[in-house]
Amino acid sequence: MKNNHLFDLHTHRHDAPANAFINLPMEVLSGKLAFTPLPGRSYSAGIHPLFEGDWEKALIQLVGISIHPQIKAIGECGLDNRSKTPLPTQIEFLQRQAELAQEQSKPLIIHCVHCWNELIATCKPSKVPYIVHGFRGKPQLAQQLLRAGFSLSFGPLFNPESLKLCPPQKYYLETDDNPGLSIQQVANLHAIARESE
């Protein structure tokens, strides 16, 4: 995985090009869909905090497919205050997925909505990147996350000041759930923001 301007850290496009991590739908972890990777593609898999189903079963499935050579990252997983799953359960499963990422030396792709203090308290990045995807927060939050060891991934919607303060080694970009957008277009948006005063 490279954090350069032509790598798409997080996309939901199943026909995405090879320079991307294609996020597997929860139907794969719930057992409703088989994992049928396309040749030459890279994938990420994790329990989304808005998932409504059997989390324990999904984790067993995740552990099983995570050893596949085309699974390059764990996630998206994380914390979301809109979830019907209690926050303590979300925290427990985030910890378990973080441990899996560490064991397999794979990046952890994090979804977080209004649970930043809990995220920072739960996850202590170490040997693998812990990357907050789709970051749109203010510069103060960006600085707090960067100081805590996290990396940040920015999509087409972002706070320009947060983008500007993110150092290159902690910076990623993504198309997320925007199927009509290329990673080059996202990179162009970021370049314009960086050049503006």
N, C-alpha and C positions, 0 to 999 in steps of 0.2 A: 504494500500500500504506500502510495506517495501522496504527500499533501501539496501537490502542484495544481496549477490552474486548469488543468485538463482532466483531472480525476473527479468523478462524481461519487462522493462519499455515500450518498443515500438517495436511492430512487425506487419508486414503486412500479416503474415501467418494466414489464417482464421481457420486452424486446430491446432493452437498453444495450448500447454498444459495450465492448469489452472493457472500456476504461470506467467502470462503475461497480459499486456494490448494489446488487439488486436485492431489495428487502423482500424476504419471503412473506406471503400472506399468512395470517394466523390459522387459516384452514389447513396449512401443512402441519403445524404443531398440534392442532386439535385432532388430526388424523383424518380429516375429510378430504384432503388432497394429498397425492403422492409428491414427493420431491423428485422432479424430473429436470435436472439442470441441463442447460444448453451447453454444447461444447465451447470452451474458451471463455465462459462467463464466470464472474465471481458473485457470491451471494452473502447476505447477512441474515441472521435468524435470531429472534428473541421474543419474549412474551411482552407484548404491548400492554401498558397499564390500564388501557380501556377494554381489554379482552374480557368478555363475559363467558366464562366456561371453566373447565377443570384445569386450574393452574398447575397442579402437581402432575397431572398427565401430560400437560404441555411441556413441562420442564423435562420429564423423562424423554419425551420425543426430541426435545432440543438437544439434550446430552447425546442422544443416539446419532442425530444427523450432524452434530457440530464437528465430528471427526472427519467428515467428508472433505476431501482436499479442495473442493470449490466453495466451501463455507469459510470465508475469510475474516468475518467479524461476528461478534455476538451483539444482538440488538436489532431493531430498536427495543429497548426496555427502559424502565424508569419509574417515575412517580407523576401522578396527575390527580389534582384535587377534584376533578370531575368524575373520577372513576367510582363505580359502585362497589369496587373491592376496597375494604378498609385499608387505610394508610399503613398500619403495621404489617399487613400481609404484603402490600406492595414493596415495602422496605425489605422484608425478608427475602422475597424473590429477586429483588434487585441485587441484594448481597450475594445470593447464590449464583446469579448469572455473572456477576463481577468475578467471583471465584473461578467460574468456568473459563472466563476470558483470560484470567491470569494463568490458570493451569495449561491452557492451550496456546498461550502467547498470541492471542488475537485481540484486536481493538474492541472496545466496548462502545457501542453507539447508544447514546442516552436521549430519551424523551423526557422532558420535565416541564410541567405546567404548574406554576404557583406553589412549588414545594422546594424552593432553592435551599433554604436552611437545612431541611431534611436531607437533601441530596448531598450537600457538602459534609454533613455529619456522617452520612452513611458510606460514601465512597471516598477512599483515599487512593488516588492514582499512584501507581508505582511503575512496574516494568512495561506495561502496555498502555497505549493511549486510551484515555477516557474522554470521549468526544461528545459534547452536547450538540445535538443536531438541530437544524432550523432555528438557530439563535437569533432572536429579535430584540433582546433586552437592552437596557440602557448601559452606558459606559461604566457606571458604578458597579453594576452586577457583573459585567464582563470582566472588570478588573478583579472582583472578588473571586470569580471562578478561575481565572488565570492564575491568581496567587495560590489558590488551593490545588493547582496542578492539572486542571482540566484544559482540554483543547476545545475550540469552538468551530462549528461548521455553519456557514451562512448560505441561505438560499436566495431566491429573487426578492424576498421581503426581509429587510434588515435595517438596523439602526446604523447609519453611516459612521457615526462617531465610535461606536463599538467596533465596527469593522476596521477602522483606521488604527485603533490602538492594539489590535490583535497581532502579535509577532508572527512572522512567516512560519516558524516551526510549530506553531499552535493553531494555524489557520487551515481550514478545509472549506470546500464548497460543494453544493448539492443542488439537484433539481427537485428532490422530494416528490410530491404528488402533482407535479406540473408536466403532464405528458407531452405537451407541445413545445416544451422549452429544452434547448440543448445546453450542455454544460458550458459551451463556449459563450452562449448568450448570457448565462449567469456570470461568467468570468468578466465579460464586457461591462455588465452592470457594476460589478465590484470595482473594476478599474476606473470607471467614471467617478464613482464615489470617492475613491482614494485620491483622485486628482483634483477634486473640488475643494474649495476653501471652506 
